[in-house]
Amino acid sequence: MKTLITAIVICITLSGCAELKNTSQSIGETTKEVTTEIGHATRDTTKAIGHASRDAVKSVKADLSKKD
């Protein structure tokens, strides 16, 4: 009887560990995907700001050279 109870407890514990592992993997993969998306959005925004700044400087420079 004692062996049966021990076997049942071990089975329940192992299944709980498997669920915890699957949950952890799911959370890890989701976190990776979200941080990747944030990183790409940040990169694209920074690139757009840089191009807009460059174009603005070129425009001002062209306007100043026309006035001379």
CNS distance restraints for C-alpha pairs under 8 A (distance, minus, plus):
assign (resid   1 and name CA) (resid   5 and name CA) 6.38 0.50 0.50
assign (resid   2 and name CA) (resid   6 and name CA) 6.22 0.50 0.50
assign (resid   3 and name CA) (resid   7 and name CA) 6.09 0.50 0.50
assign (resid   4 and name CA) (resid   8 and name CA) 6.21 0.50 0.50
assign (resid   5 and name CA) (resid   9 and name CA) 6.20 0.50 0.50
assign (resid   6 and name CA) (resid  10 and name CA) 6.18 0.50 0.50
assign (resid   7 and name CA) (resid  11 and name CA) 6.23 0.50 0.50
assign (resid   8 and name CA) (resid  12 and name CA) 6.23 0.50 0.50
assign (resid   9 and name CA) (resid  13 and name CA) 6.09 0.50 0.50
assign (resid  10 and name CA) (resid  14 and name CA) 6.11 0.50 0.50
assign (resid  11 and name CA) (resid  15 and name CA) 6.19 0.50 0.50
assign (resid  12 and name CA) (resid  16 and name CA) 6.15 0.50 0.50
assign (resid  13 and name CA) (resid  17 and name CA) 6.24 0.50 0.50
assign (resid  14 and name CA) (resid  18 and name CA) 6.27 0.50 0.50
assign (resid  15 and name CA) (resid  19 and name CA) 6.29 0.50 0.50
assign (resid  16 and name CA) (resid  20 and name CA) 6.20 0.50 0.50
assign (resid  17 and name CA) (resid  21 and name CA) 6.10 0.50 0.50
assign (resid  18 and name CA) (resid  22 and name CA) 6.19 0.50 0.50
assign (resid  19 and name CA) (resid  23 and name CA) 6.11 0.50 0.50
assign (resid  20 and name CA) (resid  24 and name CA) 6.07 0.50 0.50
assign (resid  21 and name CA) (resid  25 and name CA) 6.19 0.50 0.50
assign (resid  22 and name CA) (resid  26 and name CA) 6.16 0.50 0.50
assign (resid  23 and name CA) (resid  27 and name CA) 6.18 0.50 0.50
assign (resid  24 and name CA) (resid  28 and name CA) 6.06 0.50 0.50
assign (resid  25 and name CA) (resid  29 and name CA) 6.09 0.50 0.50
assign (resid  26 and name CA) (resid  30 and name CA) 6.14 0.50 0.50
assign (resid  27 and name CA) (resid  31 and name CA) 6.05 0.50 0.50
assign (resid  28 and name CA) (resid  32 and name CA) 6.17 0.50 0.50
assign (resid  29 and name CA) (resid  33 and name CA) 6.24 0.50 0.50
assign (resid  30 and name CA) (resid  34 and name CA) 6.16 0.50 0.50
assign (resid  31 and name CA) (resid  35 and name CA) 6.09 0.50 0.50
assign (resid  32 and name CA) (resid  36 and name CA) 6.06 0.50 0.50
assign (resid  33 and name CA) (resid  37 and name CA) 6.23 0.50 0.50
assign (resid  34 and name CA) (resid  38 and name CA) 6.20 0.50 0.50
assign (resid  35 and name CA) (resid  39 and name CA) 6.03 0.50 0.50
assign (resid  36 and name CA) (resid  40 and name CA) 6.16 0.50 0.50
assign (resid  37 and name CA) (resid  41 and name CA) 6.11 0.50 0.50
assign (resid  38 and name CA) (resid  42 and name CA) 6.07 0.50 0.50
assign (resid  39 and name CA) (resid  43 and name CA) 6.11 0.50 0.50
assign (resid  40 and name CA) (resid  44 and name CA) 6.13 0.50 0.50
assign (resid  41 and name CA) (resid  45 and name CA) 6.08 0.50 0.50
assign (resid  42 and name CA) (resid  46 and name CA) 6.07 0.50 0.50
assign (resid  43 and name CA) (resid  47 and name CA) 6.09 0.50 0.50
assign (resid  44 and name CA) (resid  48 and name CA) 6.14 0.50 0.50
assign (resid  45 and name CA) (resid  49 and name CA) 6.19 0.50 0.50
assign (resid  46 and name CA) (resid  50 and name CA) 6.11 0.50 0.50
assign (resid  47 and name CA) (resid  51 and name CA) 6.22 0.50 0.50
assign (resid  48 and name CA) (resid  52 and name CA) 6.11 0.50 0.50
assign (resid  49 and name CA) (resid  53 and name CA) 6.04 0.50 0.50
assign (resid  50 and name CA) (resid  54 and name CA) 6.13 0.50 0.50
assign (resid  51 and name CA) (resid  55 and name CA) 6.12 0.50 0.50
assign (resid  52 and name CA) (resid  56 and name CA) 6.11 0.50 0.50
assign (resid  53 and name CA) (resid  57 and name CA) 6.21 0.50 0.50
assign (resid  54 and name CA) (resid  58 and name CA) 6.22 0.50 0.50
assign (resid  55 and name CA) (resid  59 and name CA) 6.08 0.50 0.50
assign (resid  56 and name CA) (resid  60 and name CA) 6.19 0.50 0.50
assign (resid  57 and name CA) (resid  61 and name CA) 6.02 0.50 0.50
assign (resid  58 and name CA) (resid  62 and name CA) 6.03 0.50 0.50
assign (resid  59 and name CA) (resid  63 and name CA) 6.16 0.50 0.50
assign (resid  60 and name CA) (resid  64 and name CA) 6.11 0.50 0.50
assign (resid  61 and name CA) (resid  65 and name CA) 6.17 0.50 0.50
assign (resid  62 and name CA) (resid  66 and name CA) 6.23 0.50 0.50
assign (resid  63 and name CA) (resid  67 and name CA) 6.57 0.50 0.50
assign (resid  64 and name CA) (resid  68 and name CA) 6.84 0.50 0.50
